[in-house]
Amino acid sequence: MNEKRFLRTTIAIVIFVLSRLLVFSPTAQSLAAAIRTNARGGGGARATRTISFMSARTQSSSSDVLWKEWVQHSNASYHNFSEQEARDIRSALLEWYRHHRRKLPWRGDALSECRGSTAGVNQVPKDQPASITKFFQVQSSSNNKRKTKKKATVKQEETMEDSFAIKVSGYGVWVSEIMLQQTRVEAVIPYWIKCKCLGFSPVTLFVFHSPSPLQDLAAATEEQVNSHWAGLGFYRRARLLHQGAKHVVENLNGTLPQDVDSLMELPGIGRYTASAVASIAYGQPVAVVDGNVCRVLSRLTGIANHIKSPTLKDKWGWDLANQLILPDDQHAGEINQALMELGATYCAPSGTGIDPRDPLKDYYLSTKLGKAYVDSSTARTNTTAAMGSGCAICDVSGVQTVLEAFASGIEATGSGTPSMTLEDAAKLGHATFPLNPPKTKKREEDLAVAAIANTYKKETWWLLVKRPPKGLLAGQWEFPNVCLQTRTPRSKKPTPKQISAEMTRYLNGLGEDWIATLDRSFIATAPLEHIFSHIKHIMWIASCTSHVELDRLEWSNSNDQEVRWMREKDMKEVGITSGVQKILKAVNGQHNAKIKKRKR
């Protein structure tokens, strides 16, 4: 009997000791971390495995806890990643990026592979050419004749060009990041190639590419740079890029800095661009934060704010992104590109959060909150959040905004909360994060535009003026124009008499009196519209054609504004904006229509 008692006591002691050892083991600690992470909604697959051991009642309670903790969180640290969560996200991003990333020329990929889209997401537009060389082919009769004569040569060149890959470099990454600001990848690819190999014609672009493109850019004239940039928009980027290249050549012996602080001393380079160049080109262990990254972070950690908020994009977003980068990280560039890539594809505004191809689908707190809202026994009855919770990242009314979005989202389904599937709830949660930025109404301006042509030496010359060196479209060439009014709710449509009078007054100051006396006619009853990021131009266009022998082709008026007569080929050389191209197309279209009408 004593032996049995001794045996039972021994077994009890052994079990106690083993249980205590288990508690302090790495495995047990990881399990505990998974349980804690699940309480705040992260952890992906780890959280799912933990839930599987819970009863149905405990799962319902877990939804209540998850929802309650998010609604009542009062500290920015709530959004931090745990060490395990950061490791898991890093691993998922790297694996996905290395197998599924977009093929892009500034990443060192062969040009034949560069389409700018991820399979199944943001598909290549139907009008995007199959060969990169098609980006540079001019659609003209003379060009078509040359193509017919040299068909075999062109085919050989296309094969050589499409297999060509440009080595990854700091300069290449710098140019790509500047061009990609507020511009689609598909639109950037041909411009990047032209700027990377500045000074060479498209035919010899890839075979005899420049060994020193940065020096070429620094040595280029302002008009050469504008010519390469024409059509890409946001011309201030080109001007600052040009200034930056000059600074590197003149002050840094042509060598681009490799660290963030030194890169930020260059004109036009802020923290984002400097971090992108440093991490992608030079392997520096620094994070990168842009709008796409902010969207991913918001959905991963449940940030109730919009991606343009300075609180998120300028401060806390960087703190969170840096949690995914190790101090001696050799893969920071890949992680940064993966986050930006994900934000542009599967985690774009239209992303669902449950796409099986999304590498972070198991880690989004946004989808978990959507499901918790539907599944929770208390979430739907509490429709008012505690205001002023104190979280430094979330907007002061961000939680309440999410609550209202969830409620209206369920109401919009028309099926009622009980019948809403968890899949739809997850999508609803994902779509709610991040919040929509406040809308700012674009300023609207009415412009009177004069498209004046002159037939001289059997060629058509157009009158253009150069914009001031600062401000909107600084230093760009455009048709003579004058602002008639900035629209208000009480503004009336300008009359033809008002438009004509203001334009005549403006033309009188150009330095050639006869120009203002030309008989101009409006090209259409409705104006053309051209939209910028913050302003909308409503252009009332009048045109005319004269047959005057020109005494001079360029001059400056009394206000030191440059004035020049240009042929269309001259416009291509200086690089005209898409707005000027739009006006030119409209005027030429009306002229051609009149000719056809007379022939009938």
Phi, psi and omega per residue, in radians:
M1 nan -0.726 3.100
N2 -1.118 -0.639 3.135
E3 -1.126 -0.698 3.122
K4 -1.148 -0.731 3.127
R5 -1.092 -0.719 3.121
F6 -1.086 -0.726 -3.122
L7 -1.130 -0.763 3.133
R8 -1.114 -0.694 3.134
T9 -1.131 -0.733 3.135
T10 -1.092 -0.776 3.140
I11 -1.090 -0.712 3.131
A12 -1.093 -0.738 3.130
I13 -1.111 -0.766 -3.133
V14 -1.076 -0.774 3.139
I15 -1.091 -0.733 3.129
F16 -1.080 -0.821 -3.123
V17 -1.092 -0.760 -3.139
L18 -1.126 -0.676 3.133
S19 -1.133 -0.661 3.116
R20 -1.215 -0.666 3.087
L21 -1.106 -0.689 -3.124
L22 -1.097 -0.658 -3.119
V23 -1.071 -0.640 -3.081
F24 -1.694 0.124 3.124
S25 -1.389 2.741 3.107
P26 -1.009 -0.659 -3.132
T27 -1.094 -0.801 3.141
A28 -1.135 -0.661 3.137
Q29 -1.148 -0.676 3.103
S30 -1.114 -0.702 3.122
L31 -1.109 -0.744 3.114
A32 -1.102 -0.715 3.114
A33 -1.098 -0.663 3.136
A34 -1.120 -0.703 3.134
I35 -1.134 -0.733 -3.140
R36 -1.152 -0.729 -3.138
T37 -1.114 -0.689 3.130
N38 -1.085 -0.564 3.138
A39 -1.095 -0.536 3.115
R40 -1.742 0.030 2.971
G41 1.714 0.033 -3.114
G42 -1.778 -2.875 2.988
G43 1.613 -0.177 3.010
G44 0.968 -2.201 -3.058
A45 -1.056 -0.579 -3.136
R46 -1.067 -0.750 -3.131
A47 -1.139 -0.678 3.140
T48 -1.092 -0.741 3.129
R49 -1.108 -0.653 3.140
T50 -1.137 -0.755 -3.114
I51 -1.090 -0.573 -3.059
S52 -1.087 -0.330 -3.141
F53 -1.593 -0.029 -3.085
M54 -1.695 2.736 3.089
S55 -1.378 2.974 3.133
A56 -1.060 -0.715 3.132
R57 -1.105 -0.704 3.141
T58 -1.181 -0.626 3.100
Q59 -1.119 -0.729 3.104
S60 -1.108 -0.716 3.091
S61 -1.124 -0.659 3.133
S62 -1.070 -0.685 3.084
S63 -1.095 -0.706 3.096
D64 -1.075 -0.772 -3.119
V65 -1.141 -0.806 -3.141
L66 -1.002 -0.852 -3.111
W67 -1.134 -0.800 -3.094
K68 -1.084 -0.745 -3.115
E69 -1.146 -0.659 3.125
W70 -1.218 -0.809 -3.110
V71 -1.071 -0.634 -3.035
Q72 -1.747 0.063 -3.097
H73 -1.092 2.461 -3.023
S74 -2.257 0.211 -3.096
N75 -2.454 2.501 -3.137
A76 -1.097 -0.421 -3.123
S77 -1.124 -0.310 3.079
Y78 -0.988 -0.566 -3.047
H79 -1.520 -0.058 -3.132
N80 -1.143 2.654 3.021
F81 -1.497 2.471 2.944
S82 -1.278 2.830 -3.133
E83 -1.046 -0.728 -3.129
Q84 -1.168 -0.730 3.135
E85 -1.086 -0.736 3.127
A86 -1.098 -0.719 3.127
R87 -1.118 -0.756 -3.125
D88 -1.115 -0.745 3.141
I89 -1.145 -0.730 3.095
R90 -1.011 -0.840 -3.101
S91 -1.090 -0.752 -3.129
A92 -1.132 -0.719 3.141
L93 -1.131 -0.813 -3.100
L94 -1.114 -0.748 -3.134
E95 -1.113 -0.764 3.141
W96 -1.156 -0.808 -3.068
Y97 -1.089 -0.744 -3.077
R98 -1.197 -0.411 -3.114
H99 -1.791 -0.417 -2.974
H100 -2.277 0.157 -3.082
R101 -1.123 2.762 3.063
R102 -1.234 2.524 3.082
K103 -1.549 2.063 -3.058
L104 -2.361 2.530 -3.038
P105 -1.099 -0.590 -3.134
W106 -1.329 -0.089 3.034
R107 -1.681 0.122 3.102
G108 1.490 0.245 -3.118
D109 -1.474 2.665 3.078
A110 -1.083 2.484 -3.049
L111 -1.083 -0.504 3.138
S112 -1.172 -0.347 -3.118
E113 -1.617 -0.179 -2.981
C114 -1.491 1.831 3.112
R115 -2.112 -0.242 3.065
G116 1.368 0.218 -3.136
S117 -2.329 2.716 3.050
T118 -1.704 2.457 -3.090
A119 -0.919 2.160 3.089
G120 1.488 -0.160 -3.109
V121 -2.313 2.368 -3.138
N122 0.873 0.975 -3.063
Q123 -0.960 2.663 3.133
V124 -1.093 2.279 3.110
P125 -0.989 2.623 -3.100
K126 -1.073 -0.511 -3.085
D127 -1.547 0.068 3.130
Q128 -1.361 2.248 -3.067
P129 -1.189 2.659 3.135
A130 -1.287 -0.603 -3.141
S131 -1.838 2.419 -3.110
I132 -1.083 -0.463 -3.113
T133 -1.190 -0.385 3.131
K134 -1.138 -0.365 3.103
F135 -1.063 -0.464 -2.977
F136 -1.885 0.020 -3.082
Q137 -1.403 2.192 3.138
V138 -1.514 2.199 -3.116
Q139 -1.469 1.581 3.102
S140 -2.507 2.793 -3.103
S141 -1.129 -0.688 -3.126
S142 -1.155 -0.657 3.141
N143 -1.191 -0.671 3.122
N144 -1.103 -0.624 3.110
K145 -1.150 -0.736 3.133
R146 -1.118 -0.638 3.132
K147 -1.108 -0.688 -3.136
T148 -1.132 -0.727 -3.106
K149 -1.210 -0.589 -3.031
K150 -2.046 0.686 -3.060
K151 -1.032 -0.795 -3.117
A152 -1.141 -0.712 -3.127
T153 -1.126 -0.782 -3.135
V154 -1.096 -0.730 -3.139
K155 -1.061 -0.719 3.110
Q156 -1.134 -0.727 -3.140
E157 -1.120 -0.692 -3.131
E158 -1.101 -0.695 3.122
T159 -1.096 -0.762 3.138
M160 -1.156 -0.711 -3.076
E161 -1.227 -0.724 -3.084
D162 -1.181 -0.455 3.128
S163 -1.552 -0.036 -3.084
F164 -1.383 2.464 3.086
A165 -2.253 2.365 3.138
I166 -1.682 2.217 -3.063
K167 -1.089 2.462 3.108
V168 -1.099 2.330 -3.133
S169 -2.580 2.815 3.087
G170 -1.050 -0.729 3.127
Y171 -1.101 -0.774 -3.127
G172 -1.094 -0.735 3.115
V173 -1.164 -0.723 3.114
W174 -1.005 -0.895 -3.135
V175 -1.068 -0.756 -3.110
S176 -1.103 -0.744 -3.114
E177 -1.166 -0.641 3.091
I178 -1.161 -0.767 -3.117
M179 -1.181 -0.575 -3.059
L180 -1.345 -0.135 3.112
Q181 -1.133 1.992 3.125
Q182 1.031 0.510 -3.120
T183 -2.444 2.444 -3.120
R184 -1.162 2.582 3.130
V185 -1.034 -0.766 -3.099
E186 -1.039 -0.610 -3.139
A187 -1.320 -0.473 -3.046
V188 -1.365 -0.608 -2.985
I189 -0.851 -0.954 -3.101
P190 -1.150 -0.596 3.129
Y191 -1.206 -0.653 3.128
W192 -1.098 -0.738 -3.133
I193 -1.117 -0.723 3.126
K194 -1.143 -0.726 -3.117
C195 -1.270 -0.618 3.132
K196 -1.101 -0.593 -3.098
C197 -2.027 0.749 -3.054
L198 -0.924 2.309 3.055
G199 1.769 -0.050 -3.123
F200 -2.055 2.519 -3.122
S201 -1.253 2.709 -3.132
P202 -0.985 -0.558 -3.090
V203 -1.131 -0.717 -3.099
T204 -1.783 0.181 -2.989
L205 -0.992 -0.785 -2.991
F206 -1.638 -0.536 -3.113
V207 -1.333 -0.704 -3.125
F208 -2.067 0.925 -3.090
H209 -1.187 2.726 -3.047
S210 -1.235 2.331 3.073
P211 -1.349 -0.228 -3.103
S212 -2.449 1.205 -3.070
P213 -1.111 -0.578 3.133
L214 -1.098 -0.761 3.108
Q215 -1.149 -0.634 3.097
D216 -1.094 -0.760 3.131
L217 -1.119 -0.735 -3.137
A218 -1.099 -0.612 -3.090
A219 -1.458 -0.203 -3.097
A220 -1.241 2.715 3.062
T221 -1.439 2.885 3.117
E222 -1.050 -0.686 -3.116
E223 -1.241 -0.580 3.063
Q224 -1.124 -0.739 3.116
V225 -1.117 -0.780 3.116
N226 -1.071 -0.633 3.130
S227 -1.101 -0.732 3.117
H228 -1.218 -0.534 -3.045
W229 -1.563 -0.295 -3.005
A230 -0.904 2.225 3.136
G231 1.737 -0.282 -3.111
L232 -1.480 -0.372 3.086
G233 1.418 3.037 -3.139
F234 0.839 1.104 -2.969
Y235 -1.177 -0.292 3.097
R236 -1.065 -0.530 3.109
R237 -1.075 -0.758 -3.135
A238 -1.128 -0.716 -3.127
R239 -1.115 -0.750 3.138
L240 -1.240 -0.620 3.078
L241 -1.087 -0.730 3.105
H242 -1.092 -0.791 3.121
Q243 -1.105 -0.683 3.120
G244 -1.105 -0.741 3.115
A245 -1.103 -0.728 3.090
K246 -1.061 -0.730 -3.131
H247 -1.079 -0.753 -3.132
V248 -1.107 -0.758 -3.108
V249 -1.230 -0.746 -3.045
E250 -1.393 -0.527 -3.021
N251 -2.039 -0.298 -3.072
L252 -2.130 0.352 3.093
N253 1.020 0.523 3.074
G254 1.344 0.153 -3.110
T255 -1.872 2.127 -3.127
L256 -1.283 2.306 3.102
P257 -1.059 2.786 -3.091
Q258 -1.980 -0.204 -3.130
D259 -1.852 2.762 -3.030
V260 -1.063 -0.849 -3.069
D261 -1.052 -0.753 -3.134
S262 -1.213 -0.659 3.119
L263 -1.130 -0.600 -3.113
M264 -1.238 -0.175 3.087
E265 -1.412 -0.200 -3.141
L266 -1.400 2.551 3.108
P267 -1.011 2.324 3.051
G268 1.416 0.024 -3.133
I269 -1.889 2.055 3.067
G270 -1.815 -2.909 -3.064
R271 -1.095 -0.713 -3.121
Y272 -1.074 -0.952 -3.093
T273 -1.100 -0.728 3.134
A274 -1.072 -0.735 -3.134
S275 -1.200 -0.650 3.121
A276 -1.119 -0.828 3.139
V277 -1.109 -0.794 -3.084
A278 -1.108 -0.717 -3.083
S279 -1.424 -0.749 -3.053
I280 -1.341 -0.774 -3.062
A281 -1.547 -0.565 -3.005
Y282 -2.088 0.074 3.027
G283 1.228 0.373 3.131
Q284 -1.271 2.392 -3.098
P285 -1.391 1.219 3.138
V286 -2.246 2.624 3.129
A287 -1.486 2.866 3.069
V288 -2.267 2.367 -3.139
V289 -2.270 2.128 2.984
D290 -2.345 -2.970 -3.107
G291 -1.056 -0.706 3.133
N292 -1.119 -0.743 3.131
V293 -1.138 -0.728 3.116
C294 -1.046 -0.661 3.118
R295 -1.113 -0.780 3.127
V296 -1.091 -0.806 -3.122
L297 -1.105 -0.696 3.135
S298 -1.073 -0.726 -3.115
R299 -1.325 -0.553 3.120
L300 -1.210 -0.663 -2.994
T301 -2.044 0.099 3.056
G302 1.251 0.755 -3.141
I303 -1.445 2.063 -3.128
A304 -1.576 1.304 3.129
N305 -2.749 2.965 3.118
H306 -1.743 2.746 -2.978
I307 -1.273 -0.207 3.107
K308 -1.632 -0.031 3.139
S309 -1.154 2.203 3.099
P310 -0.970 -0.575 3.119
T311 -1.015 -0.709 -3.113
L312 -1.499 -0.933 -2.991
K313 -1.336 -0.409 -3.081
D314 -1.830 -0.248 -3.085
K315 -2.313 -1.340 -2.976
W316 -1.198 -0.527 3.084
G317 -1.028 -0.688 3.118
W318 -1.178 -0.689 3.124
D319 -1.088 -0.765 3.140
L320 -1.184 -0.790 -3.127
A321 -1.078 -0.640 3.128
N322 -1.165 -0.376 3.083
Q323 -1.203 -0.308 3.104
L324 -1.623 -0.045 -3.134
I325 -1.950 2.212 3.111
L326 -1.364 2.687 -3.103
P327 -0.979 -0.638 3.136
D328 -1.976 0.599 -3.020
D329 -1.126 2.160 3.081
Q330 -1.607 -0.080 -3.095
H331 -2.055 0.348 -3.105
A332 -1.012 -0.710 3.138
G333 -1.061 -0.729 3.130
E334 -1.192 -0.729 3.139
I335 -1.100 -0.769 3.125
N336 -1.072 -0.791 3.139
Q337 -1.166 -0.614 3.114
A338 -1.127 -0.759 3.120
L339 -1.101 -0.780 3.127
M340 -1.158 -0.694 3.121
E341 -1.103 -0.775 -3.131
L342 -1.111 -0.729 3.131
G343 -1.149 -0.369 3.137
A344 -1.649 -0.162 -3.059
T345 -2.165 -1.656 -3.046
Y346 -1.218 -0.420 3.109
C347 -1.911 0.477 3.018
A348 -1.170 2.989 3.141
P349 -0.907 -0.555 -3.125
S350 -1.540 0.025 -3.130
G351 -1.097 2.610 -3.078
T352 -1.656 -0.436 -3.079
G353 1.473 -0.137 -3.131
I354 -2.180 0.149 3.102
D355 -1.083 2.220 -3.108
P356 -1.075 -0.305 3.127
R357 -1.542 -0.129 3.123
D358 -1.347 2.060 -3.056
P359 -1.173 -0.320 -3.099
L360 -1.942 0.339 -3.085
K361 -1.057 -0.461 -3.134
D362 -1.486 -0.049 -3.003
Y363 -2.016 -0.076 -3.079
Y364 -1.296 2.111 3.006
L365 -1.241 -0.456 -3.141
S366 -1.016 -0.814 -3.136
T367 -1.221 -0.628 3.132
K368 -1.161 -0.649 3.113
L369 -1.203 -0.651 3.081
G370 -1.062 -0.790 3.118
K371 -1.186 -0.674 -3.140
A372 -1.124 -0.625 -3.134
Y373 -1.092 -0.738 3.141
V374 -1.313 -0.640 -3.019
D375 -1.481 -0.422 -3.047
S376 -1.245 2.504 3.135
S377 -1.414 -0.245 -3.087
T378 -2.064 -0.379 -3.014
A379 -1.038 -0.778 -3.032
R380 -1.299 -0.305 3.116
T381 -1.533 -0.345 3.108
N382 -1.752 1.689 -3.058
T383 -1.748 0.104 3.129
T384 -2.182 2.196 -3.138
A385 -1.538 2.735 3.056
A386 -1.239 2.033 -3.073
M387 -1.324 2.624 3.106
G388 1.111 0.783 -3.076
S389 -1.161 -0.406 3.065
G390 1.786 -0.072 3.099
C391 -1.171 2.175 -3.042
A392 -1.324 -0.295 -3.111
I393 -1.588 -0.761 -3.091
C394 -1.265 2.624 3.043
D395 -1.130 2.636 -3.057
V396 -1.022 -0.546 3.081
S397 -1.974 0.349 -3.046
G398 -1.134 -0.763 -3.128
V399 -1.101 -0.744 3.118
Q400 -1.102 -0.667 3.106
T401 -1.090 -0.704 3.099
V402 -1.134 -0.764 3.106
L403 -0.981 -0.810 -3.128
E404 -1.166 -0.651 3.118
A405 -1.142 -0.724 3.110
F406 -1.090 -0.806 -3.112
A407 -1.090 -0.802 -3.133
S408 -1.226 -0.556 3.112
G409 -1.136 -0.710 3.107
I410 -1.214 -0.699 3.119
E411 -1.101 -0.620 -3.111
A412 -1.185 -0.393 -3.139
T413 -1.213 -0.443 3.110
G414 1.295 0.099 -3.097
S415 -1.890 -0.196 -3.131
G416 1.521 2.652 -3.064
T417 -1.041 -0.819 -3.040
P418 -1.026 -0.568 -3.079
S419 -1.625 0.027 3.128
M420 -1.307 2.229 -3.116
T421 -1.277 2.725 3.103
L422 -1.128 -0.509 3.095
E423 -1.134 -0.792 3.094
D424 -1.155 -0.619 3.104
A425 -1.128 -0.687 3.107
A426 -1.106 -0.747 3.113
K427 -1.095 -0.709 3.126
L428 -1.080 -0.779 3.123
G429 -1.085 -0.737 -3.112
H430 -1.158 -0.685 -3.112
A431 -1.230 -0.386 -3.100
T432 -1.371 -0.456 3.121
F433 -1.812 2.465 -0.250
P434 -1.247 3.013 3.130
L435 -1.181 2.748 3.064
N436 -1.276 2.348 3.117
P437 -1.198 2.671 3.097
P438 -1.080 2.411 -3.101
K439 -1.442 2.335 3.061
T440 -2.022 2.212 -3.095
K441 -1.246 2.325 3.099
K442 -1.168 2.471 3.023
R443 -1.250 2.364 -3.115
E444 -1.982 2.248 -3.137
E445 -2.202 2.360 3.015
D446 -1.556 2.230 3.132
L447 -2.077 2.412 2.957
A448 -1.677 2.131 -3.051
V449 -2.079 2.364 3.109
A450 -1.963 1.994 3.074
A451 -1.754 1.649 -3.007
I452 -1.849 2.116 3.123
A453 -1.952 2.635 3.104
N454 -2.436 2.231 3.092
T455 -1.491 2.044 -3.050
Y456 -2.507 2.194 -3.103
K457 0.947 0.770 3.094
K458 1.078 0.375 3.103
E459 -2.284 2.690 3.113
T460 -1.668 2.184 3.133
W461 -2.006 2.423 -3.110
W462 -1.974 2.474 -3.141
L463 -1.507 2.149 3.115
L464 -2.271 2.692 3.086
V465 -2.188 2.727 -3.101
K466 -1.759 2.340 -3.139
R467 -1.260 2.808 3.123
P468 -1.033 2.790 -3.092
P469 -1.238 -0.169 3.120
K470 -2.276 2.719 3.108
G471 1.748 -2.888 -3.122
L472 -1.041 2.281 3.118
L473 0.904 0.748 -3.077
A474 -0.974 2.263 3.071
G475 1.309 0.124 -3.123
Q476 -1.564 2.669 3.094
W477 -1.560 2.480 -3.110
E478 -2.663 2.921 3.036
F479 -1.231 2.582 3.098
P480 -0.953 2.300 -3.130
N481 -2.660 2.786 3.115
V482 -2.472 2.458 3.130
C483 -1.370 2.162 -3.141
L484 -1.477 -0.695 -3.120
Q485 -2.987 2.715 2.921
T486 -1.721 2.112 -2.977
R487 -1.192 2.511 3.017
T488 -2.266 2.980 3.121
P489 -0.989 -0.407 -3.115
R490 -1.712 0.021 -3.088
S491 -1.171 2.541 3.065
K492 -1.892 2.729 3.105
K493 -1.126 2.291 3.141
P494 -1.112 2.515 -3.137
T495 -1.500 2.711 3.078
P496 -0.950 -0.651 3.129
K497 -1.129 -0.755 3.121
Q498 -1.115 -0.769 -3.129
I499 -1.066 -0.823 -3.117
S500 -1.098 -0.722 -3.105
A501 -1.149 -0.764 -3.132
E502 -1.161 -0.676 3.139
M503 -1.199 -0.699 3.108
T504 -1.065 -0.745 3.118
R505 -1.062 -0.698 -3.133
Y506 -1.217 -0.775 -3.092
L507 -1.149 -0.507 3.105
N508 -1.090 -0.386 -3.118
G509 -1.640 0.112 -3.099
L510 -1.425 -0.269 3.104
G511 1.793 0.013 3.055
E512 -2.294 1.776 -2.991
D513 -1.063 -0.595 -3.048
W514 -1.168 -0.413 -3.106
I515 -1.094 -0.714 -3.089
A516 -1.217 -0.320 -3.093
T517 -1.541 -0.098 -3.117
L518 -1.134 2.525 -3.140
D519 -1.447 1.928 -3.069
R520 -1.809 2.587 3.097
S521 -2.284 2.532 -3.130
F522 -1.255 2.458 -3.080
I523 -1.423 -0.329 3.132
A524 -2.821 2.784 3.109
T525 -1.301 -0.500 3.125
A526 -1.761 2.514 -3.132
P527 -1.383 2.825 2.982
L528 -1.510 2.595 3.107
E529 -2.066 2.438 3.081
H530 -2.344 2.176 -2.985
I531 -1.930 2.266 3.008
F532 -1.825 -3.104 -3.100
S533 -1.143 -0.511 -3.032
H534 -2.272 0.006 -3.051
I535 -2.571 2.605 3.116
K536 -2.154 2.144 3.108
H537 -1.704 2.193 3.074
I538 -1.867 1.872 -2.908
M539 -1.825 2.045 3.059
W540 -1.662 1.916 -2.924
I541 -1.859 2.233 3.020
A542 -2.069 2.434 -3.087
S543 -2.273 2.818 3.053
C544 -2.838 2.791 3.103
T545 -2.251 2.253 3.128
S546 -2.008 2.955 3.119
H547 -2.327 1.179 -3.059
V548 -1.956 2.415 3.047
E549 -1.306 2.042 -3.019
L550 -1.382 2.215 3.097
D551 -1.338 -0.521 3.141
R552 -2.621 2.622 -3.095
L553 -1.772 -0.308 3.107
E554 -2.656 2.587 3.141
W555 -2.893 3.097 3.042
S556 -2.101 2.413 -3.137
N557 -1.449 -3.008 -3.067
S558 -1.157 -0.315 3.105
N559 -1.701 0.263 -3.121
D560 1.100 0.383 3.043
Q561 -1.475 2.286 -3.132
E562 -1.319 2.367 3.124
V563 -2.210 2.426 -3.081
R564 -2.653 2.460 2.950
W565 -1.523 2.273 -3.103
M566 -2.340 2.513 2.911
R567 -1.483 2.938 -3.121
E568 -1.097 -0.584 3.102
K569 -1.214 -0.521 3.051
D570 -1.188 -0.643 3.119
M571 -1.078 -0.685 3.123
K572 -1.138 -0.603 -3.126
E573 -1.214 -0.649 -3.133
V574 -1.527 -0.319 3.121
G575 1.435 1.595 3.130
I576 -1.603 2.709 -3.091
T577 -1.343 2.912 3.120
S578 -1.153 -0.478 3.079
G579 -1.141 -0.749 3.095
V580 -1.148 -0.703 3.112
Q581 -1.074 -0.670 3.141
K582 -1.117 -0.747 3.127
I583 -1.151 -0.794 -3.125
L584 -1.046 -0.719 3.128
K585 -1.129 -0.712 -3.137
A586 -1.148 -0.754 -3.123
V587 -1.167 -0.806 3.124
N588 -1.105 -0.636 3.129
G589 -1.116 -0.736 3.114
Q590 -1.174 -0.686 3.134
H591 -1.099 -0.784 3.136
N592 -1.144 -0.612 3.123
A593 -1.153 -0.650 3.115
K594 -1.156 -0.693 3.128
I595 -1.099 -0.770 3.140
K596 -1.115 -0.669 -3.126
K597 -1.142 -0.690 3.128
R598 -1.162 -0.624 -3.124
K599 -1.162 -0.519 3.127
R600 -1.206 nan nan
